[in-house]
Amino acid sequence: MKTLKTISIVAIIALVFTSCKNETEPEVKTVDVEVTKNDVATTLDPNATYAKVEFGIDGMTCAMGCAKTIEKKMAKMEGVKSAKVDFDSRLAMVEYDEAKVTPESLEETVTKVADIYKVKNMHQVEEFGTEEKVE
């Protein structure tokens, strides 16, 4: 019995020492990724005529899911210089190239994000945050 106990202890100690020496280094892989930077200054026409519009958006229920998604979709449109959607005031402010973007295409982009979003009171402004309408 004493011999069996001694053999068991020696086997456990040998197992502990051999398992602790199994130090494998983590494998590091390098992947080349091409990063493209969408620089607004290089993609916008400096000779273009830019218009600014403000409009309300009905149907938004959250700042991150709704407002940010709509803002990103409009900002990605060719000819859009800037797009900002304020969830609290339910207001969108967009500056765009009149030759490439129309108010109708902005409205279409908003409604394509989800059927619940509705554009209201779209009007052209001189500066964002003002109530002056430009005819």
Rosetta constraint file for C-alpha pairs under 8 A:
AtomPair CA 1 CA 5 HARMONIC 6.27 0.50
AtomPair CA 2 CA 6 HARMONIC 6.21 0.50
AtomPair CA 3 CA 7 HARMONIC 6.15 0.50
AtomPair CA 4 CA 8 HARMONIC 6.12 0.50
AtomPair CA 5 CA 9 HARMONIC 6.26 0.50
AtomPair CA 6 CA 10 HARMONIC 6.18 0.50
AtomPair CA 7 CA 11 HARMONIC 6.05 0.50
AtomPair CA 8 CA 12 HARMONIC 6.15 0.50
AtomPair CA 9 CA 13 HARMONIC 6.16 0.50
AtomPair CA 10 CA 14 HARMONIC 6.06 0.50
AtomPair CA 11 CA 15 HARMONIC 6.04 0.50
AtomPair CA 12 CA 16 HARMONIC 6.17 0.50
AtomPair CA 13 CA 17 HARMONIC 6.24 0.50
AtomPair CA 14 CA 18 HARMONIC 6.09 0.50
AtomPair CA 15 CA 19 HARMONIC 6.00 0.50
AtomPair CA 16 CA 20 HARMONIC 6.12 0.50
AtomPair CA 17 CA 21 HARMONIC 6.48 0.50
AtomPair CA 18 CA 22 HARMONIC 6.99 0.50
AtomPair CA 38 CA 43 HARMONIC 7.73 0.50
AtomPair CA 39 CA 43 HARMONIC 6.57 0.50
AtomPair CA 40 CA 44 HARMONIC 6.01 0.50
AtomPair CA 40 CA 81 HARMONIC 7.08 0.50
AtomPair CA 44 CA 79 HARMONIC 6.64 0.50
AtomPair CA 44 CA 81 HARMONIC 7.17 0.50
AtomPair CA 48 CA 97 HARMONIC 6.11 0.50
AtomPair CA 48 CA 98 HARMONIC 7.62 0.50
AtomPair CA 48 CA 99 HARMONIC 7.47 0.50
AtomPair CA 49 CA 97 HARMONIC 5.77 0.50
AtomPair CA 49 CA 98 HARMONIC 6.02 0.50
AtomPair CA 49 CA 99 HARMONIC 7.50 0.50
AtomPair CA 50 CA 95 HARMONIC 6.44 0.50
AtomPair CA 50 CA 96 HARMONIC 5.25 0.50
AtomPair CA 50 CA 97 HARMONIC 4.54 0.50
AtomPair CA 50 CA 98 HARMONIC 5.83 0.50
AtomPair CA 51 CA 95 HARMONIC 5.60 0.50
AtomPair CA 51 CA 96 HARMONIC 5.55 0.50
AtomPair CA 51 CA 97 HARMONIC 6.50 0.50
AtomPair CA 51 CA 98 HARMONIC 6.29 0.50
AtomPair CA 51 CA 124 HARMONIC 7.07 0.50
AtomPair CA 51 CA 125 HARMONIC 7.83 0.50
AtomPair CA 52 CA 93 HARMONIC 7.18 0.50
AtomPair CA 52 CA 94 HARMONIC 5.69 0.50
AtomPair CA 52 CA 95 HARMONIC 4.39 0.50
AtomPair CA 52 CA 96 HARMONIC 6.58 0.50
AtomPair CA 52 CA 124 HARMONIC 5.60 0.50
AtomPair CA 52 CA 125 HARMONIC 5.55 0.50
AtomPair CA 52 CA 126 HARMONIC 6.61 0.50
AtomPair CA 52 CA 127 HARMONIC 7.20 0.50
AtomPair CA 52 CA 128 HARMONIC 7.42 0.50
AtomPair CA 53 CA 93 HARMONIC 5.86 0.50
AtomPair CA 53 CA 94 HARMONIC 5.48 0.50
AtomPair CA 53 CA 95 HARMONIC 6.56 0.50
AtomPair CA 53 CA 122 HARMONIC 6.65 0.50
AtomPair CA 53 CA 123 HARMONIC 5.43 0.50
AtomPair CA 53 CA 124 HARMONIC 4.19 0.50
AtomPair CA 53 CA 125 HARMONIC 5.62 0.50
AtomPair CA 53 CA 128 HARMONIC 7.89 0.50
AtomPair CA 54 CA 91 HARMONIC 6.83 0.50
AtomPair CA 54 CA 92 HARMONIC 5.51 0.50
AtomPair CA 54 CA 93 HARMONIC 4.58 0.50
AtomPair CA 54 CA 94 HARMONIC 6.53 0.50
AtomPair CA 54 CA 121 HARMONIC 7.95 0.50
AtomPair CA 54 CA 122 HARMONIC 5.72 0.50
AtomPair CA 54 CA 123 HARMONIC 5.65 0.50
AtomPair CA 54 CA 124 HARMONIC 6.41 0.50
AtomPair CA 54 CA 125 HARMONIC 6.97 0.50
AtomPair CA 54 CA 128 HARMONIC 7.25 0.50
AtomPair CA 55 CA 91 HARMONIC 5.70 0.50
AtomPair CA 55 CA 92 HARMONIC 5.35 0.50
AtomPair CA 55 CA 93 HARMONIC 6.84 0.50
AtomPair CA 55 CA 119 HARMONIC 6.62 0.50
AtomPair CA 55 CA 120 HARMONIC 5.92 0.50
AtomPair CA 55 CA 121 HARMONIC 5.35 0.50
AtomPair CA 55 CA 122 HARMONIC 4.16 0.50
AtomPair CA 55 CA 123 HARMONIC 6.42 0.50
AtomPair CA 56 CA 90 HARMONIC 5.57 0.50
AtomPair CA 56 CA 91 HARMONIC 4.52 0.50
AtomPair CA 56 CA 92 HARMONIC 6.12 0.50
AtomPair CA 56 CA 119 HARMONIC 5.74 0.50
AtomPair CA 56 CA 120 HARMONIC 5.02 0.50
AtomPair CA 56 CA 121 HARMONIC 6.12 0.50
AtomPair CA 56 CA 122 HARMONIC 6.97 0.50
AtomPair CA 57 CA 90 HARMONIC 5.51 0.50
AtomPair CA 57 CA 91 HARMONIC 6.15 0.50
AtomPair CA 57 CA 92 HARMONIC 7.07 0.50
AtomPair CA 57 CA 117 HARMONIC 6.32 0.50
AtomPair CA 57 CA 118 HARMONIC 5.51 0.50
AtomPair CA 57 CA 119 HARMONIC 4.76 0.50
AtomPair CA 57 CA 120 HARMONIC 6.22 0.50
AtomPair CA 58 CA 90 HARMONIC 6.95 0.50
AtomPair CA 58 CA 116 HARMONIC 7.70 0.50
AtomPair CA 58 CA 117 HARMONIC 5.52 0.50
AtomPair CA 58 CA 118 HARMONIC 5.04 0.50
AtomPair CA 58 CA 119 HARMONIC 6.49 0.50
AtomPair CA 58 CA 120 HARMONIC 7.46 0.50
AtomPair CA 59 CA 116 HARMONIC 5.32 0.50
AtomPair CA 59 CA 117 HARMONIC 4.72 0.50
AtomPair CA 59 CA 118 HARMONIC 6.54 0.50
AtomPair CA 60 CA 66 HARMONIC 5.54 0.50
AtomPair CA 60 CA 67 HARMONIC 6.75 0.50
AtomPair CA 60 CA 87 HARMONIC 7.43 0.50
AtomPair CA 60 CA 90 HARMONIC 7.53 0.50
AtomPair CA 60 CA 116 HARMONIC 7.87 0.50
AtomPair CA 60 CA 117 HARMONIC 6.60 0.50
AtomPair CA 61 CA 66 HARMONIC 6.51 0.50
AtomPair CA 62 CA 66 HARMONIC 5.45 0.50
AtomPair CA 62 CA 67 HARMONIC 6.77 0.50
AtomPair CA 62 CA 87 HARMONIC 7.14 0.50
AtomPair CA 63 CA 67 HARMONIC 4.99 0.50
AtomPair CA 63 CA 68 HARMONIC 6.45 0.50
AtomPair CA 63 CA 86 HARMONIC 7.97 0.50
AtomPair CA 63 CA 87 HARMONIC 5.34 0.50
AtomPair CA 63 CA 88 HARMONIC 7.90 0.50
AtomPair CA 64 CA 68 HARMONIC 5.21 0.50
AtomPair CA 64 CA 69 HARMONIC 7.27 0.50
AtomPair CA 65 CA 69 HARMONIC 5.97 0.50
AtomPair CA 66 CA 70 HARMONIC 6.25 0.50
AtomPair CA 67 CA 71 HARMONIC 6.08 0.50
AtomPair CA 67 CA 85 HARMONIC 5.68 0.50
AtomPair CA 67 CA 86 HARMONIC 6.89 0.50
AtomPair CA 67 CA 87 HARMONIC 5.70 0.50
AtomPair CA 68 CA 72 HARMONIC 6.06 0.50
AtomPair CA 68 CA 85 HARMONIC 6.99 0.50
AtomPair CA 69 CA 73 HARMONIC 6.23 0.50
AtomPair CA 69 CA 113 HARMONIC 7.70 0.50
AtomPair CA 70 CA 74 HARMONIC 6.29 0.50
AtomPair CA 70 CA 85 HARMONIC 7.35 0.50
AtomPair CA 70 CA 110 HARMONIC 6.06 0.50
AtomPair CA 70 CA 113 HARMONIC 6.67 0.50
AtomPair CA 71 CA 75 HARMONIC 6.08 0.50
AtomPair CA 71 CA 83 HARMONIC 5.84 0.50
AtomPair CA 71 CA 84 HARMONIC 5.71 0.50
AtomPair CA 71 CA 85 HARMONIC 5.56 0.50
AtomPair CA 71 CA 92 HARMONIC 7.96 0.50
AtomPair CA 72 CA 76 HARMONIC 6.21 0.50
AtomPair CA 72 CA 83 HARMONIC 7.73 0.50
AtomPair CA 73 CA 77 HARMONIC 6.82 0.50
AtomPair CA 73 CA 109 HARMONIC 7.02 0.50
AtomPair CA 73 CA 110 HARMONIC 7.76 0.50
AtomPair CA 73 CA 113 HARMONIC 7.83 0.50
AtomPair CA 74 CA 80 HARMONIC 7.13 0.50
AtomPair CA 74 CA 83 HARMONIC 6.27 0.50
AtomPair CA 74 CA 106 HARMONIC 6.88 0.50
AtomPair CA 74 CA 109 HARMONIC 6.64 0.50
AtomPair CA 74 CA 110 HARMONIC 7.51 0.50
AtomPair CA 75 CA 80 HARMONIC 5.89 0.50
AtomPair CA 75 CA 81 HARMONIC 7.26 0.50
AtomPair CA 75 CA 82 HARMONIC 6.05 0.50
AtomPair CA 75 CA 83 HARMONIC 5.29 0.50
AtomPair CA 76 CA 80 HARMONIC 7.21 0.50
AtomPair CA 78 CA 100 HARMONIC 6.98 0.50
AtomPair CA 78 CA 101 HARMONIC 7.56 0.50
AtomPair CA 79 CA 96 HARMONIC 5.62 0.50
AtomPair CA 79 CA 97 HARMONIC 5.01 0.50
AtomPair CA 79 CA 98 HARMONIC 7.95 0.50
AtomPair CA 79 CA 99 HARMONIC 7.99 0.50
AtomPair CA 79 CA 100 HARMONIC 5.42 0.50
AtomPair CA 79 CA 101 HARMONIC 6.10 0.50
AtomPair CA 80 CA 94 HARMONIC 7.31 0.50
AtomPair CA 80 CA 95 HARMONIC 6.08 0.50
AtomPair CA 80 CA 96 HARMONIC 4.20 0.50
AtomPair CA 80 CA 97 HARMONIC 6.26 0.50
AtomPair CA 80 CA 101 HARMONIC 7.20 0.50
AtomPair CA 81 CA 94 HARMONIC 7.64 0.50
AtomPair CA 81 CA 95 HARMONIC 5.41 0.50
AtomPair CA 81 CA 96 HARMONIC 5.24 0.50
AtomPair CA 81 CA 97 HARMONIC 7.30 0.50
AtomPair CA 82 CA 94 HARMONIC 5.65 0.50
AtomPair CA 82 CA 95 HARMONIC 5.20 0.50
AtomPair CA 82 CA 96 HARMONIC 7.03 0.50
AtomPair CA 83 CA 92 HARMONIC 7.28 0.50
AtomPair CA 83 CA 93 HARMONIC 5.79 0.50
AtomPair CA 83 CA 94 HARMONIC 4.39 0.50
AtomPair CA 83 CA 95 HARMONIC 6.51 0.50
AtomPair CA 84 CA 92 HARMONIC 5.68 0.50
AtomPair CA 84 CA 93 HARMONIC 5.19 0.50
AtomPair CA 84 CA 94 HARMONIC 6.39 0.50
AtomPair CA 85 CA 90 HARMONIC 7.27 0.50
AtomPair CA 85 CA 91 HARMONIC 5.81 0.50
AtomPair CA 85 CA 92 HARMONIC 4.28 0.50
AtomPair CA 85 CA 93 HARMONIC 6.35 0.50
AtomPair CA 86 CA 90 HARMONIC 5.67 0.50
AtomPair CA 86 CA 91 HARMONIC 5.26 0.50
AtomPair CA 86 CA 92 HARMONIC 6.22 0.50
AtomPair CA 87 CA 91 HARMONIC 6.82 0.50
AtomPair CA 93 CA 128 HARMONIC 6.65 0.50
AtomPair CA 96 CA 100 HARMONIC 7.87 0.50
AtomPair CA 96 CA 101 HARMONIC 6.37 0.50
AtomPair CA 97 CA 101 HARMONIC 5.91 0.50
AtomPair CA 98 CA 102 HARMONIC 6.33 0.50
AtomPair CA 101 CA 105 HARMONIC 6.31 0.50
AtomPair CA 101 CA 106 HARMONIC 7.29 0.50
AtomPair CA 102 CA 106 HARMONIC 6.48 0.50
AtomPair CA 103 CA 107 HARMONIC 6.27 0.50
AtomPair CA 103 CA 122 HARMONIC 7.81 0.50
AtomPair CA 104 CA 108 HARMONIC 6.08 0.50
AtomPair CA 105 CA 109 HARMONIC 6.11 0.50
AtomPair CA 106 CA 110 HARMONIC 6.40 0.50
AtomPair CA 107 CA 111 HARMONIC 6.28 0.50
AtomPair CA 107 CA 119 HARMONIC 6.15 0.50
AtomPair CA 108 CA 112 HARMONIC 6.02 0.50
AtomPair CA 109 CA 113 HARMONIC 6.62 0.50
AtomPair CA 110 CA 114 HARMONIC 7.44 0.50
AtomPair CA 110 CA 117 HARMONIC 6.64 0.50
AtomPair CA 110 CA 118 HARMONIC 7.51 0.50
AtomPair CA 110 CA 119 HARMONIC 7.40 0.50
AtomPair CA 111 CA 115 HARMONIC 5.65 0.50
AtomPair CA 111 CA 116 HARMONIC 7.38 0.50
AtomPair CA 111 CA 117 HARMONIC 5.45 0.50
AtomPair CA 111 CA 118 HARMONIC 6.32 0.50
AtomPair CA 111 CA 119 HARMONIC 7.71 0.50
AtomPair CA 113 CA 117 HARMONIC 7.65 0.50
AtomPair CA 123 CA 133 HARMONIC 6.21 0.50
AtomPair CA 123 CA 134 HARMONIC 7.46 0.50
AtomPair CA 124 CA 133 HARMONIC 5.80 0.50
AtomPair CA 124 CA 134 HARMONIC 5.40 0.50
AtomPair CA 124 CA 135 HARMONIC 7.39 0.50
AtomPair CA 125 CA 130 HARMONIC 7.09 0.50
AtomPair CA 125 CA 131 HARMONIC 7.44 0.50
AtomPair CA 125 CA 132 HARMONIC 6.06 0.50
AtomPair CA 125 CA 133 HARMONIC 5.33 0.50
AtomPair CA 125 CA 134 HARMONIC 5.51 0.50
AtomPair CA 126 CA 130 HARMONIC 7.82 0.50
AtomPair CA 126 CA 132 HARMONIC 7.35 0.50
AtomPair CA 126 CA 133 HARMONIC 7.78 0.50
AtomPair CA 126 CA 134 HARMONIC 6.93 0.50
